């Protein structure tokens, strides 16, 4: 059984796809280090976990099923090749050898952004038995352990340098390019999305009339995320992808959108555009970067062009339906 389209989730998918652009454009890095740490290395990182939760939710709802794998893989391959063709010539000399160059291109793209789709598909295949049985708690527990493990070579690396767990996590990072490019983030949040789908009626009942509490909690954890990002990055973290605050914040945000759904205007097109904003923007960011533009121009220019191109793509797709 499928559910009625949730306009707030569609809107959030679009907004959060735009907020991924500052990550790859390094917004504020050349303007203000504290703002860069709190915003680009902190707040906007809520997008990826939210997308995994949404994917897990819709996977169980029957909206996002394996039949879409080929569509996603085709789009992924097209944009990986475009990325290589348009910006590979510039970045190739920065790699020690051809193997390192193509290793990164396959796992994350030259733009460091194209890891999400293959990771999503691999995780959905692995978790297919879990989604069929509906027993999400073991998968969530295992996913949480994996997520915490990834933090030892990511946001909290400075606490674990020189330890065996750091060395083990480092091997994972070297293979997958970045901590989140493996299953260390996707298993946990995809399983959370599946559990929310299974328990959505119960969740709606328990949270009835508690909209203000949800909104306050989202605001509080957003502040905690920015503070955590500022703290860890000032202590020499390896990267800024997996934070303790992110275990909670995207879950609260998704549950609020699911339960309240306050948006009243049509947002289906925006939800569909989010996929193409994700696919288009890394190439644009790199092209504008190669032109020598600052972080603000990279971000705004990529955002405007990504929205325009995504709108045209979805408009053509809609005309064929």
Beta strands, then each sheet from edge to edge (+ up, - down):
end
